[in-house]
């Protein structure tokens, strides 16, 4: 009898961690889900075993896990520059120590902060990194560390770079800005409606991790792949969310979603005393810079990128937020 493959997910209570836990468990993997907090009531899920311990005690985590074919680094600091400078390197070192201790492939979700404000419209794996804020600099250090450890110690790793998250809960620009006033017939947006930027529906991204993990024997050394996801403009989002708002009765028939622009001057002024708002201002360039992720290298590896149509992904994202009182029946594929 062939045993199920196993994955250790570090930071399994976080947004991507939860999506990855669900995706690997649904694919039949044995999931070891690490979380910092203890005493949390968690619904029993087939194939998922919770590990309540700090991630920085690598020896204890390795002993508790026993074995894992893959380690997924799903940890993320709070959204301030100081936290990212301090915690991103420390979290990566902990993940590396655990993956080396278990002899596992280490997987990590990257983002576009590495490229900085001057990033080109199409981002490839060999596009140079020129970070222009603290978050981008921290991520560059972390990813270079993966390359160094591959060369020095033979640790195999995979970075899957993706755009802004939506779906699978709350905590991103989608739920905090775009959908925060949707029940009042309004959609927030941080920039003009005609600028395409990269978005990642988390269930699709998590499924991509599973598909790459299933090919782990071919992933020796340090690898990087780009996840295309949904390149979207603000108008694309408006077109997707309008019929959902109408179906819920938040908009009258044929009425458009009203737009709320982010008050950037106010946010900048508040950032003088609020670190989270100061960090938000440092990423404003992303919404004013057209960009998309080229996924040709990923397609060569897995064949087809998991992709949920935007209308379906947007509807499920609103349901995940607890907003939907009436869910329209799914359309049959044609």
Order of alpha helices (4+ residues) and beta strands (2+ residues): beta-alpha-beta-beta-alpha-beta-alpha-beta-beta-alpha-beta-beta-beta-beta-alpha-beta-beta-alpha-beta-alpha-alpha-alpha-beta-alpha-alpha
